[in-house]
Amino acid sequence: MSSATPLVIPDKSQEALIQFHRQCYSMLNQSWNVREQMRQIDLAYIRETDWTKAHQNAKLAARYGDSTKFQNVTVPVVMPQVESAVTYQSSVFLTGAPIFGWVAGPQDQDAALQYQAIIEENSIRGGWVQQFMIWFRDCFKYNLGIIVPTWDRVVTAAIETDVSFGTEGKPKEVIWQGNKIERWDPYNSFWDSRYKPTDIYKDGEFCGTTKLMSRVHLKKFINELPDKMVQNIKAAFESGMGAATYGGVGGIESYYLPQINPDALMQKDPKRSTDWMSWAGVLDRPPGEISYKNLYEVTTLYARIIPQDFRLRVPSANTPQVWKFIIVNHQVLIYAERQTNAHGYLPTLFGQPNEDGLGYQTKSLAANAKPFQEIASALVNSAMAARRRAISDRGIYNPLMISEAHINSDSPTAKIPLRPAAYGKPISDAYFPIPFRDDQSAVAFQELPQILQMANTLNGQNQARQGQFVKGNKTLHEFSTVMANANGRDQTTSMLLEAQVFTPLKEIIKINTLQYQAAQQIFSPSRQEIVKVDPVALRKSFSTFKITDGLTPTDKVISADEFAVALQTLGSAPAIASGYNLAPMFSYLMKTRNVDLKPFEKSQAQVAYEQAVATWQQTCIEMAKQLGENFDPKKLPPQPTPDQFGYQPSAQTTQLPNGAQNVGNAT
């Protein structure tokens, strides 16, 4: 959320914007069924694609306690490969503290620590790790993930002491502002499909998402919006889902919840929930009161528009501008704001781990693994079919002598009566068993590892990467070499995600922080201290900063090997002190490793005083050597005092993070 520009939008312009939104939504669905493609991948991901009669009957029998029926097996290939890829990328990008570190020149180290505290606080409060992990999973399942970085304002509470309130702390409503990162649900998002996903943020015209909100949730959401369109609030609450159709979309209810897991904890469609407003008719309601609904579809749309097209009277109306619109039930516009962010992007970043120039035709990691899961499952289930054959038996029977119902009885102790036509005839004439031979099950299980290896080869993985034990006699060095080569494909994916998403994401976060960050005090958990944020100092140091993450960590910006060599050289080459100020240099090097030594640095007055004391001590020692027994302590020069240098030892007390104190003592 950026700095808003309040304006009054005429009714005709609102109608045009609503129609624009509807056309944006319908564009994606007119071309291809995105939702069904993703649903098929999700079915393979959770292994729920088998709806054959034999499997469902065996599954139903197991529910009733019959464990003798063999169910079909879906060999897990898609999920392990997706989760392995998610684990690697999470370890690369999300294990830092904070997620994005900052590196700066010596003159800007204080500002760098402020930036670091801001990002750390934003990432914890906004739950960035959770959002990124779900986004990684989207990327590898669908080869399409949407992450949205914005500057947001949230009403929160601070606790203060008020004697009149009692012994408890009194909550005080405050506005929190900071960088928010949100993953958008691909099932309920729409975007400008004329462009490649990775180019939408800079070239596309629109991208939006729809969420379900209850009456109370929507009311809270609207109350927190700055400069909402108050005249439309009543109409928004009284609008209902499914009240209109447009563009052949199939109704106004666009929110989609895929039915994936038949054994889910809850299968209830939230749109068909209990009528929570049924109690309203029991009470006496004042005339003209808002007629609320149970649920609302709330769409957030970011669009790059030319305001003059909608007859919006704003500055530079003929220049493309980025706007944010919020629409309730696809009918009522409640919020319209020009995005004044300096970066000028749609804040909707798309990740495509497999990008080969084919755009939406490129297969995802899950889609690549899906055929091998199906083939592997077919091999295993052929053995399951053989097991069913072995325990159920096959044979040839004479229906004149034995009934079909008795032959196919499930009871292992059932008796088979002969019909009257069988009287006086040999029983062998009534039934002839067909001998069971299973020559293929062993072959199927021999071929299964080869199929799984093909899937691993296709997606650049191996068994060890997926946490599986692999027998062998490799040395530690050989194993490390193999794993390093196995990680090569993942590192390439990390580099691609860095270019597609994390580079513009870091740029957006940096510019938003520079543009909107206010002066405040932030507690830094990693440094265990309160950091005072000075927006002016941040803006002055803008050009010197380089944001790091797991792919380009501080060790790559300032090499760990070079860092170790520098420390060794400083300690072993005293001549360096003639050309450098070693103490500030050491503090700078340690700050690059997130260790702030500045509170422990000696002041110039203390350094001058200690040097004078050291000189006086050396003079005393030399006089004692020269005079020997004739040495008279009374003839020594006067000892320097701290006040001669403006140094106050009692004031040199440094407060440490754990509450201890470091006192600078004079010699």
Secondary structure, 3 states (H helix, E strand, C coil): CCCCCCCCCCHHHHHHHHHHHHHHHHHHHHHCCHHHHHHHHHHHHCCCCCCCHHHHHHHHHHHCCCCCCCCCCCCCCHHHHHHHHHHHHHHHHCCCCCCCEEECCHHHHHHHHHHHHHHHHHHHHHCHHHHHHHHHHHHHHHCCEEEEEEEEEEEEEEEECCHHHCCCCEEEEEEEEEEEEEEECHHHEEECCCCCHHHHHHHCCEEEEEEEEEHHHHHHHHHCCCCCCHHHHHHHHHCCCCCCCCCCCCCCCCCCCCCCCCCCCCCCCHHHCCCCCHHHHCCCCCCCCCCCCCEEEEEEEEEEECHHHHCCCCCCCCCCEEEEEEEECCCEEEEEEECCCCCCCCCCEEECCCCCCCHHHCCCHHHHHHHHHHHHHHHHHHHHHHHHHHHHCEEEECCCCCCHHHHCCCCCCCCCCCCHHHCCCCHHHCEEEECCCCCCHHHHHHHHHHHHHHHHHHHCCCCHHHCCCCCCCCCHHHHHHHHHHHCHHHHHHHHHHHHHHHHHHHHHHHHHHHHHCCCEEEEECCCCEEEEECHHHHHHCHHHCEEECCCCCHHHHCCHHHHHHHHHHHHHCHHHHHCCCHHHHHHHHHHCCCCCCHHHCCCHHHHHHHHHHHHHHHHHHHHHHHHHHHCCHHHCCCCCCHHHHCCCHHHCEEECCCCCEEECCCC
